[in-house]
Amino acid sequence: MDRWITAVHGPALRAAADPVVVDLGYGAAPWTAVELLRRLRTAEPRTEVVGVEIDQARVAAALPYEAAGLRFVHGGFEIPLPVGRRPVLIRAANVLRQYAEDEVAAVWERLRGRLAPDGLLVEGTCDEIGRRHVWVALGPEGPRTVTFATRLGSLDRPSDLAERLPKALIHRNVPGEPVHAFLRDFDRAWAAAAPYSSLSARQRWIRAVGDLSADWPLAGDRRRWRQGEVTVNWSALAPTSS
């Protein structure tokens, strides 16, 4: 996720007068915020990261790791930044897992309301060691894209990523829903690309994604596919009305 953010949102960081980034719900240890700062500073050295946690004990445990451009504060969806500061990016990984699907839209709206005018909200779910990850990217106007990312050597088939769909989509992986059709077609393209596995899992993935692009509106290009990613326009995967 950090690698994708740096590549896709790096220009916005560089253009921002105040490139402040929020790592919302960083968890029991501060490493995700530390790593996020390191990654984003390769794109914009002025970047600052604020880790936000609802658990006061976790904030206290993180304070010894504060450094130039990195601090930790207690809070939640209100995003407790000083008056006048709005984040150019909010990253929320594994934050909405415990929420109901019908609560997601309100949380998204609240977080988007805290963004800078050209800001980005990235919300998604990953496994415990980050090998499989699916996230939605949202601008102030609403959701834009869905990205599926994996460590290719760990993948049996693309639909393995279904268990990491974000809350807005995970209960929609059923026949009749667009995300189910997408993963079905991705599995078929992956199976058809099996001869490329003799070259590498990466080459098989690139071939499968290339075939998939004939029927689905993919964003990004081959450079992102090589990273084990595929990004789809949100409009193609948005849930049907319930």
C-alpha positions in Angstrom: 0.0 0.0 0.0 2.8 2.5 0.9 4.6 1.7 -2.4 1.4 2.4 -4.3 0.6 5.6 -2.4 4.1 6.9 -3.1 3.9 6.1 -6.8 0.3 7.4 -7.4 0.0 10.2 -4.8 3.6 11.4 -4.8 2.9 14.3 -7.1 0.1 15.6 -4.8 2.5 15.3 -1.8 5.1 17.4 -3.7 2.6 20.0 -4.7 1.1 20.4 -1.2 2.0 23.4 0.8 1.6 21.3 4.0 2.2 17.6 3.2 0.8 16.1 6.4 -0.3 12.5 6.3 -2.4 10.6 8.9 -1.9 6.9 9.7 -5.3 6.2 11.3 -5.5 3.3 13.6 -1.8 2.2 13.4 -2.3 -0.5 15.9 -0.4 -2.0 18.9 3.0 -0.9 17.6 4.1 2.2 15.7 6.0 0.5 12.9 3.4 1.2 10.2 3.7 4.9 10.8 7.5 4.8 10.9 7.6 2.9 7.7 5.0 5.1 6.0 7.1 8.2 6.8 10.3 6.6 5.4 8.5 5.6 2.2 6.7 8.9 1.6 9.8 11.0 2.2 11.4 9.3 -0.8 8.7 11.2 -2.8 8.6 14.4 -0.7 11.2 15.0 2.0 8.9 17.6 3.7 6.2 14.9 4.5 5.0 14.7 8.1 3.2 11.7 9.5 0.8 11.7 12.4 -0.2 8.4 13.9 -3.7 8.5 15.3 -5.0 5.8 17.7 -8.2 5.5 19.8 -6.4 3.5 22.4 -4.5 5.8 24.8 -2.1 3.1 25.9 -1.0 2.5 22.3 -0.3 6.2 22.0 1.7 6.2 25.1 3.7 3.2 23.9 4.5 4.9 20.6 5.7 8.3 22.0 9.3 7.1 22.4 9.4 6.6 18.7 8.5 10.2 17.8 11.1 11.9 15.7 11.3 14.8 13.3 8.2 14.7 11.1 6.6 11.9 13.1 4.3 12.2 16.1 1.5 10.2 17.7 -1.8 11.5 19.1 -5.0 10.1 20.7 -8.1 10.3 18.6 -10.3 8.7 16.0 -12.3 9.6 12.9 -12.3 13.3 13.9 -8.6 13.3 12.9 -7.3 15.6 15.7 -4.9 17.9 13.9 -4.3 21.5 14.8 -6.8 24.1 13.5 -6.0 24.9 9.9 -4.2 21.7 9.1 -5.8 19.2 6.8 -4.1 15.9 5.7 -3.2 15.4 2.1 -3.5 11.7 2.8 -5.3 9.5 5.4 -4.4 5.9 5.4 -6.7 3.5 7.3 -5.6 -0.1 7.1 -7.6 -2.8 8.9 -9.7 -0.1 10.7 -13.2 -0.8 9.4 -13.1 -4.6 9.8 -15.2 -4.6 13.0 -17.8 -2.2 11.5 -21.0 -3.1 9.8 -21.2 -2.7 6.0 -24.0 -0.1 6.3 -21.7 2.1 8.5 -18.9 2.4 6.0 -20.4 5.2 3.9 -20.7 7.5 6.9 -17.2 6.8 8.0 -15.9 7.4 4.5 -17.8 10.7 4.3 -16.5 11.8 7.7 -12.9 11.1 6.8 -13.2 12.6 3.3 -14.5 15.8 5.0 -11.2 16.1 6.9 -9.0 15.9 3.7 -7.2 18.8 2.1 -8.8 19.8 -1.3 -6.5 17.5 -3.3 -6.3 14.9 -0.6 -6.7 11.1 -0.7 -8.2 8.6 1.7 -6.9 5.0 1.3 -8.9 2.4 3.2 -8.5 -1.3 3.0 -7.7 -4.6 4.6 -4.5 -6.8 4.6 -3.4 -10.0 6.1 -1.1 -10.1 9.2 2.2 -9.8 7.3 1.0 -7.7 4.4 1.2 -10.4 1.6 -2.4 -9.8 0.5 -4.1 -6.4 0.5 -7.1 -4.8 -1.1 -7.9 -1.1 -0.7 -10.2 1.7 -1.9 -8.8 5.1 -2.9 -11.2 8.0 -2.3 -10.9 11.7 -3.1 -13.0 14.4 -1.5 -15.7 13.6 -4.1 -15.9 9.9 -3.3 -14.4 6.5 -4.2 -12.2 6.4 -7.2 -10.5 3.0 -7.5 -10.0 -0.4 -5.9 -6.5 -1.9 -5.8 -5.7 -5.6 -5.4 -2.1 -6.3 -4.4 -0.3 -9.5 -3.4 3.1 -11.0 -2.9 2.9 -13.1 -6.1 4.8 -16.1 -4.7 2.1 -16.6 -2.2 -0.8 -16.6 -4.6 -2.7 -19.7 -5.8 -5.3 -17.8 -7.7 -6.5 -14.1 -7.7 -9.8 -14.9 -5.9 -7.7 -15.7 -2.8 -7.7 -12.0 -2.3 -11.4 -12.0 -1.7 -10.9 -12.6 2.0 -9.1 -9.3 2.2 -11.7 -7.2 0.5 -12.5 -4.0 2.4 -15.7 -3.9 4.4 -17.6 -2.1 1.6 -17.1 -5.1 -0.7 -16.4 -8.2 1.3 -20.1 -9.2 1.7 -20.7 -8.5 -2.0 -18.5 -11.3 -3.3 -21.6 -13.3 -4.3 -23.2 -14.0 -7.7 -24.8 -11.0 -9.2 -22.4 -8.5 -7.7 -19.7 -6.8 -9.9 -16.8 -7.7 -7.5 -17.7 -11.4 -7.7 -17.7 -11.2 -11.5 -14.4 -9.5 -11.5 -12.7 -12.1 -9.4 -14.3 -14.9 -11.5 -12.9 -13.3 -14.7 -9.5 -12.8 -13.0 -9.3 -16.4 -12.0 -10.1 -17.4 -15.6 -7.4 -15.1 -17.0 -5.0 -16.5 -14.4 -5.8 -20.1 -15.5 -5.4 -19.2 -19.2 -2.0 -17.6 -18.4 -0.7 -20.8 -16.7 2.0 -21.4 -19.4 3.7 -18.2 -18.3 4.3 -19.6 -14.8 7.4 -21.3 -16.2 8.9 -17.8 -16.6 7.7 -16.5 -13.2 4.6 -15.8 -11.2 5.2 -12.1 -12.1 5.0 -12.9 -15.8 1.9 -14.9 -15.3 0.3 -12.1 -13.4 1.2 -9.5 -16.0 -0.3 -11.7 -18.8 -3.5 -12.3 -16.8 -4.0 -8.6 -16.0 -3.4 -7.7 -19.6 -6.1 -10.2 -20.7 -8.4 -8.8 -18.0 -8.0 -5.3 -19.3 -10.0 -6.2 -22.4 -13.2 -6.4 -20.3 -12.6 -4.4 -17.2 -11.6 -0.6 -16.8 -8.2 -0.9 -15.2 -6.2 2.0 -14.0 -2.4 2.3 -13.9 -0.1 0.5 -16.3 2.3 -2.4 -16.7 4.8 -0.8 -14.2 2.2 -1.2 -11.4 1.2 -4.7 -12.7 4.8 -5.8 -12.2 4.5 -5.0 -8.5 1.7 -7.6 -8.1 -1.0 -4.9 -8.3 -4.1 -4.3 -10.4 -6.3 -1.3 -9.9 -9.9 -1.1 -11.1 -12.2 1.9 -11.4 -14.6 1.9 -8.5 -17.6 2.4 -10.7 -17.0 -1.1 -12.2 -17.0 -2.8 -8.8 -19.4 -0.7 -6.8 -22.1 -2.8 -5.0 -25.5 -3.0 -6.6 -28.4 -1.6 -4.6 -29.5 -3.8 -1.8 
